[in-house]
Amino acid sequence: MEDCIFCKMSSGEIPVKKIYENSNFFSIPDINQEIKGHALVICKKHFENTLNLPNILGAELLDCTKNTALKLMKEYHAEGFNILNNNFKIAGQIVNHFHLHILPRKKDDGVNLLS
């Protein structure tokens, strides 16, 4: 998609600092971090949301997610993490290109994602 920011990042048209990368996914720091260390796992190919992502990419998605989370936990001394995925505008999806949010968490960090 020519106007998709994540496609431009994937193709190298927009340079990014990658945290981790495999054949079909890469992760980067989120530009609008509300939690220190907030990162995105992005598919290199354009799929609009989770429902469009081929099942065959599951192992590589998990690989990128796990390796990114481990790096974030180490770097930010996090005790855990959340994985968030918004699908469709009503659920908060802003960029119509599959991606996950990884949020490193610490005890008493003041963030309550359930309310």
HELIX and SHEET records of a PDB file:
HELIX    1   1 ILE A    5  SER A   11  1                                   7    
HELIX    2   2 THR A   50  ASN A   52  5                                   3    
HELIX    3   3 ASN A   55  LEU A   57  5                                   3    
HELIX    4   4 GLY A   58  TYR A   76  1                                  19    
HELIX    5   5 LYS A   89  ALA A   91  5                                   3    
SHEET    1   A 5 TYR A  20  GLU A  21  0                                        
SHEET    2   A 5 PHE A  25  PRO A  29 -1                                        
SHEET    3   A 5 ALA A  39  CYS A  43 -1                                        
SHEET    4   A 5 HIS A  99  ARG A 105 -1                                        
SHEET    5   A 5 GLY A  80  LEU A  84 -1                                        
END                                                                             
